[in-house]
Amino acid sequence: MPCTIPQALVRCIFLLLPMSLCACSSMDVISTEPVRSEPQSAQTGAGPPVLIYKRTLSDEVWQHADRLGAERCINVIGYYGDRDRDGKVDLQQLQQGIDEWVPHDFRGYATLDLEHPYTAWLREGPGTRHFEQAEAEMLKALRLAKRIRPHVKWAYWGLPRVDPFPLVRGGGDKRPLNKQSRSAREQLLEKAMAPAFLAEQDWYCVSVYDQWMTDQPWQRELQGELIRMRLEAARQVAGGKPVIACIWHRQHDKSNTLLTKNEWGRDQIIASLDAGADGVCWWAHDRTSWLKPWPGSSPMPETAGMSNAEIGRYFDKMHADYTEYLIETVRSHRHGR
């Protein structure tokens, strides 16, 4: 999930799911013991949850989504990880961010977006120094979040993770995921499920972004296998807790190419629900990209020549349109239409 602002940020999200969680107060003591959450079921009477990151949405689009039945959730993003380049999470900075952005009486879902360097270290696998350090630090961060807001549902963004092109060293099999043998894929699943903190999450926010344009059959096959395996890894550690697919309406590379609604629905929304996801979470990220594209990328062609005011109006209309499409697609899938 791209982020270019060097400070702790929080992005709010919508959730079409009634909550039954209670408020809590902040605690100053950081414990190393697991924090037990109330049992949660992925099954509800409201249908699959639809989460929409609110950071880039205007108030008008927010109100529009709210009228469609949305509820607010919170995602904590920040540079509280490895601030001193020693591999340690800055727990004090993390607590300050949570205390600032997550109200004491908040009821709902929340995520920690702690990616670099920890997710890369986890990919090295159990038994390596980096894996063990990442596992320990991420466990501390998760337990802190759960301790100071114990009735909020907490998860890490994008985990568990299975790579489309497995990270191998030496003479290992470097073929794409869908070309790996069954035994090799089982080993990749075990590796993705290895971090101990996954069992302590309250839900699972699994990234299913399009990492390439899926125009070719092999690309669509790989995207489908990637979604299936990531969701399977999450389900195996979830124990009945919600497993939600995180989607993005743009190609997840330096081009930031906008997907059509049909491409987005086919490759991410419907594919994830068909693979057993309990719902979807939309990373509605546009505004940072058009103000400051990723390094090496070109300006988004759909906004070329527009003023900032025109770009704002363009994205308001697009976000409202994509919001309606997303919610209707999920609801239609639930009813088998």
N, C-alpha and C positions, 0 to 999 in steps of 0.2 A: 504494500500500500504506500504510494508515494507521499512524502511530506517534506517541505522545504523550509519550514519555519522553525528556527532553532530555539524553541522554548516549549514548555509543557502546554499541550493543547487538549481540548476536549471537543469531540464532535458528538452532537446529539443525534439520536436516531428515533424513528417511529417504529411502533410495534403493534400490529393488529392482534393482540392477545390480552385477555384480562389477567391482571396480576392479583395475587393473594399474599403478597409479602408484607411484612411489617417493618416499621421504622426502627432505627437504632441510633445510638450515640457513638461518638468517636472515642477511641481508646488510645492512650499514649504508649502503652506497653506493646512491644513487638515480640511475639512468641514464636518459637520454632515448632510448636505443636500444631497438628492439623486442626483447622476450624471446621466443625461439622455444620453443614447446611441442612435445611429442611428438605426431605425427599421431594423431588420434582418429577413430574411426568411429562413426556413429550406429547402426550395426547391431551387435547383440550376440545371443548365444544365450539371454539371459535374458528376452527380451520387452521391451516398453516400460517405461522406468523410471517409478516412482511416487515422487515426493518429497513429504514432509509436514513442514511447518514445525512444530517441536516446542515452540516457546516456550510455547504455551498448554496443552500436554498434560501430564497428570499422569504420574508415574513408571509407574503401572499401565498407562495407555494406551500409553505408550512401549514397555513390555515386551510388551504385546499385539501391537503393530505389529512389533516385533522378531521375535516368533515367526512372523509372517507373511512373514519374509524381508527385513526392512528393514535398510538401512545408514545410518549417520549422515553428513550433510553439514552445511555451515556457511554461514550467510548473515550478512554484516556490515552492520548498520544503524547509522547514527550521524549526529551533527552535526559531522562532520569537514569538511563542505563549507561554504564561504562563511561561516566563523565570524566573520570581521572585516568582513563586508559589502563585500568588495572583489572578489568573484567568484573567489577562489582557494581551492582545496582545501587543507586543513591536512594536509599529507603526514605531518608528525610525529605528529599525533593519529591519523591512519589507521594508520600503522605500529605505534603503541602498541596500538591495538585489535586488529590482526591478530596481533601478537606475544602478546597476552594470551589471545586466544580461538581461534586456529588453531594447533594443536600442530605442532611441527617435523616430526613423523613422520606427519602427517595424510595420508590418502589418500582422495580423493573430490572432489566438486563443491563449489564455493563461489560466492557472489554478493556483489557490492557493491551496496548499495541507496542510491544517491546521486541523489536526485530533485530537490530544490529548491535553487537556481533553475534547475539545469542542463537538465532535460528541457524546461522551458518555453522556455529559450533555444534549444535545438535545434529547436524547432518553428518558430522564425523563419526557418530555412532558411539554406543556404550563401550566403556573401557578406555576411551581416550581422555586426556586431561581436559581438553576444551569442552567435551560433552559433559563431563562431571561438573565442571565449573558453571556452565550454562544451566544445567539442571538444578544445581543448588541455589544459584542466584534467582532464577525464575520462580522457584518454589518459595523463597523468602518473600518476593514481591507479591505473589498471589496470596500468601497467607496474611501479609500485611493488609492488602485490600479487603480480604474477607473478614479480618478482625475489626477494622474500623468501620466497615459497612457490612456486617455479617448476614443481612437478609437480602442484600442485592445479589442477583445472579452474576457471577464473575466467570470470565473466560479469557484466554489469550486469543488475539486475532490470528487467524491463519494456521492454527495447529489443531490436530496433527498434520504434518506435511509429508507428502510423497512427491518426489521430483519427477518431472516428465522425462528428463534425461538423468538417470541415476548418477550420483557422485561416486566415482570409483577411483581407486588408486592402483598403480601398477598395471597388471594385465586383465583387469576386471571387464565385465560385459558393459560396454558403453552404448548399446543400442537403446532406442527410445523405449519407454515403459511398455507400450503395447506389443513390442517385439521380444520382451523378456520371457523366459520360461516361467512356468507356473511356480516352480520352487524358488526362482529368483524373486518373483513378485511377492511370494509369501515372506521371504526374508526382508524385503523392503517394507512390508506392512509391519513386521515385528520391530524394525528399526524406527519407524514412524511412531509406534505406540510406546516406545521404551521410556521416555521421560516420566519420572514418577509423579510430577505435579499434574499431569493430565487427569489422573483419577480424582483429583481434588477440585477440578473445575466444576461449575454448576451447569454449564452448557458448552457447546462447541461451535466456533465460528470458523468454518472451513472455506478457504479461498478456492474458487473455481473460475478465476479470471481466464479469458481468452488470451493466451500468450502469443498467438499468431492468428492470422486470418484463416478461418477454417473452410477455405474454398475447395481444398483438395481432399479426396477421400482419406488419405493417410493422416491428415491433420485432424479431421473430424473424429477418426477412430482413436487417435491419441488423446484428444480432448475428452472424449467419452470415457476412456479407460482411466484417465487422470481423475476425473470426477468420481467415478465409481470407487477407486481405491482410496482416495482421501476420505470419502464419506464412510467407507467400510472401516477404515482405521479408527475414525471417530466413534462409530457405533460400537466397536468392540471394547472401547474404554469407557463409553458413556454410561452403561448400565441403566439405560432407559431415560437418561437426561436428554434434553433437546439437542439435536444435531442440525445446524443451520448452515446453508451454503451462502458464502459471501460472494456477491456478483458485482461486476462493473460494466458499464455501458460503453467502454472504450477498450481497444486492443491494448494489452498490458506489455507494451514495449516502448521504445523511444518515439514512435510515431503518434501515440495517443489517438489513433484512428477511431472515429465515432462509429459504433456498430449501428446498423439499422435495428428497429424494434424486432423485426422478424429474426435477424441474426442473433440478437441478444436473447430472445425468447427460446430459440431453437438450441443454441449452444450452451446456455447457462441456466436459465430459469426452468424450462421444461425438462432439460437433461438432468438437472439436479433433483427435481421432484420425482422424476421417473426412477432415479437411482436411490430413492428412499430418504431424501432430505426432509426434515420436519418443517422446513420453511426456508426463506431466503432473506438475505441482508444486502441492501444495495449501497455500495460506496458511490454516492452521487457527487463525485469529485470532478469539477470543471474549472472553477474560477482561478485557483492557483495555477493551473496549467496554462490558461490563456494569458495570464499576466506574466508568468515566468515559466516557459516550457522546460521540460526536462533537459539536462545538458545534452547537446548534440541533436536535439529534435527541432523540427521546423514548426512555425506557428500553425495552429489548427486552421485548415483551409476553409471551414464553414464560417469563420469569423474574420477572414481576411478583409481589410479595408474598413472595418467597422470602428466606430468610436466606442469608448468604454460604456457609454449609456446605451448604445445600440447592442453591444455585446450582452449587457445585463438583461435587456428585454428579450434578446434571443434565447438566453439560457433559462429565463423564467418560463417562457413558452415551452421550450424543449423539456425542462424538468417536469412541468405540469403534465405534459403529454406522456412522458415516459412513466411518471408516477401512476397515472390512470391505467396505462398498458400493463405495468407490472402487477398491480393489485388485481386487475381483471383476469390476467393470465393465471395467477395463482388460484383465484377463486374458481375459475373455469376448470382448472386441472382437478381441484378438489371434487367438483361435481361431475367430472368425467365428460366435460363438453369439449 
